Amino acid sequence: MSAGQGVLQHDSFRYYVERFNADDEELYAQHVLNEQAWAFLRDNIPLFECPDKDIERTYYFRWWTYRKHIKQTPEGFVVTEFLPPVGWSGKHNTINCAAGHHFYEGRWLHNPMVLDDYARFWFRGGGAVRSYSFWVADALWARYLATGNKEILLDLLPDLIANYEQWEKERLEPDGLFWQIDDRDGMEVSVGGSGKRATINSYMYGDAAAIAKIASLAGRQDIADRFQQKAERIKALVQTRLWDREARFFKTLPRDKDRLADVRELHGYSPWYFNLPDRGHEDAWKQLMDRQGFYAPYGPTTTEQRHPGFRVSYEGHECQWNGPSWPYATSVTLTALANLLNNYNPHVVSEADYFDALRIYTASHRLAHEDGRLVPWIDENLNPYTGDWIARTRLKRWKDGTWSQSKGGKERGKDYNHSTYCDLIITGLAGLRPRPDNRVEVRPLVPPNTWDWFCLDRVLYHGRMLTVLWDRTGQRYGRGQGLRVLIDGVEIAHRDSLGRITGELPR
């Protein structure tokens, strides 16, 4: 097999895009039109196949929706959150709230231009980089782990430092913790409310740690040491001040109080997104699969269900974080869970729990039209018990029985770019764990005896084409039994069973 061929063939998946196009009402076209979608995706995305066709279809659906949000501007490419213009967006309809997700998801695109431009936009193109909480340095570092290209990191290092220092001026309390308004975390109408939240403090830890690593790449050990100390201080404070020893969970500490909020909220898993906690806090994850905690048919819920403040409301604000399921938070949680399973050796959750949560998330990607057609869909917030897209249900009758322009107009949340999915498949389910060195590490989170085969192919990783394939019998791909990793078509690692596997990138 040559480097250009791969194991999977592009045309095997073209029908997904054709079906998505046929089902779609293209209301807000940007840089890549529906008619151009297949050509763009064919040239830019990794291929994936598995026995679960819901997961496989959703993987291609989320790439299909992601390309809708690529927008060309005088400042270069940007990536949007909403397709229609909304009044609370910044320049070019950008919003930084989910931009961390945009970088994690988009880092696997073969053409680097989109995210190169987008990264510079936030600092040099007029982007409102601190309008919402945003783990920008960590997200750019995560992209570097996939691409191996450090030039843009080094170029933006002064901007990342200045951004961090401005956050310190605006949001750092004398006790060393950062505070944030829940709405500025993108999590309005929350039960725990504003204050010293696990979100903003985890993000700032992630950014400090990332800046330290970038500074080391730049040969600036003085900066690296300074930011590593910042990261270590936040790490210690999060674990001592935001950890509820009785509830066994990270919580919000109101600014004017010494007592933590009395509620577990899903964002309490944010620290693991950045591998912040030391071992010993894993009990928190019992709540993910607890039906009185966060587990629900279309969950996870954003607030523990046993709490009296838990709500699934069709009144008041259309975007509430007091109970509904939000793909934004589910993405953070599943990324954090993959980190937990890979780096902490927990006993309270397993690959089976990850797989269950991912399948629930996958099942939420649908909409039943009034004519009975069931189509792939991604929107804002979900009723965790029925799968109804709450904001959509409310907004389509918001003013005089129809959509309101002041709220973003028709189908505001359609194809909403506020979460990840493809990155979860690549780094979680298929198990590619990006690294800064030449070692390739793979640990699929497919539970034993679940799938006989899967293949992740044409992953542009450190400038090489990477393939991960699992074939229990050896009959699916004709390369023998077991788990294999290929680089440019050449096998670099193999094991007979699913599990962690490592190899070296050929020089």
Steps between C-alpha positions, in 0.01 A plus 500: 500500500641838404478802728235649275263202496402433859298205625158661452372648177347848495211405274377246755375792709386745237140390535489646851572848369255458214231398750579793731477738205169352386348537846631852553345843462812706435392820671835664570777408256858608573835403345427135416156451345311173525578427137871532584481311829609159374804635316607694809452209739662251264816711497507598866369250753607165644279207402332278756292185482355277768215249548281759677353695210350765730848590622645480150226718349528756780877521448450608139202716589706701746774558244228601253364756747845624605593603145182712488654726764820575310470862395736702283553860610741785421700378803514146364294198603299488820272233646155600620279366778164603351434507127257796503625831643420537870503822697742380767773393258816692422676580176396280206235336721770330708457399863791372704288294741537171310818592309698252709273230359554639149875450532479154657262381229658681207859399581446187288426693179774436246514861381654708782401838357158520664620462857823692441292800395249442778772491766645830383154654473441478874807711573574704189179506298256661738371193682345552845727245665377559858129553436441153645730257678732340243783250543682639198862412584405144590297464180790619286734264683254214439508585132880493504488150649310390189692693235851519642524851353631743761540815290164655578541420870830683513358789300205542737687445826515875588127529429419199716703643787334842470156339489571297813629803687189696405283220639699534823423872514130447433411177680769395750400523866749570782472136611646384166182365342328642194132591502248514221135587442319181402366671187857588396584132528216457251299331778223741593221421748716249685418370846849554643515850358795729451822498698821304513394227264671177399465616139701821490760370745553183299528704181756732655695200630493349152614826343781555751627145448478540122684834502775338707540226239492746210760717672723195538469437126605861446804460724357741759546299817446808715147537363444125518594491869280800581191353336561153636495654847169669417358167385617322814345764724161475328521120512552508875224755560242318288564181696489668841239776453261364234493133602210402726637215711156383608331519161819378329469756222646824367257786557455876474615725784297825503725807517355629826476169684723237656257216433478319167173495307286206611461350153698272275508636144642328195770764461658347811664256258683785324824450699555160338473655154842648583627209713505738797400280798739277684388142553248464779210701355364231267192437716343802330446288191248277676250780438527474121324164487268562797134559408470739792818667381556585133393184317193535276373351170620811313744623762715568675305766683685818593377490861463197723139384484464448874548873566184709560629762257507254210266611220406412145301811421317630196452840664731796551838512329533255211856402600506375856779304668298376796422156361487468119768308316745717305731350235756764601524349848468142378806556279703628794383209715582230244842652430560511875382140537739384228782674688389332821496153344837553336689678776347412837419126503162560669285228657168685499453523120613293204515490122144367509383820671680714242340300220156530659533877544626539143207301362254714697667811359483347152128424539433865581609599148158475342180691431157367413334726244126555511464275194662216695844515337784438744814690400845557653503822700710705740357800684530673837354332812315173544220374716698220668193275519346540154783625277299808400712800404362742760618834361382407151156394624464830678657732242293383206196653673677779689331803342155498344520124468825495303874572513623832638776691320615640833574144607693408186219429256392176338672183624758690703644185654498277193846347440616668820880499532525496878650159573722222371428151375760400242785570741331271752499221242863557400660551843250311716321214329769418241759599756765716331664691785689794345849565632775758441769241430550238228328228697156393379262393777164335443254363754149441365216539747289239324400253774616140461270271301303795359628545145677253274651777291544872444737719303614859536688594186670794327572687821756769423718469809833682529506527122449126442193295413397285795264202513359319802319176428352227715409168343418221742492225238733650242235459232371858481820670383714201403799607708480241773333494838527771761561871543739670260643846446633595158695806391489573127378144453785341696421317824676646804316323783280196559335313784254213501236660723354844555712708736783751510749476217799717411737538210749745354445738212746405225763767449 
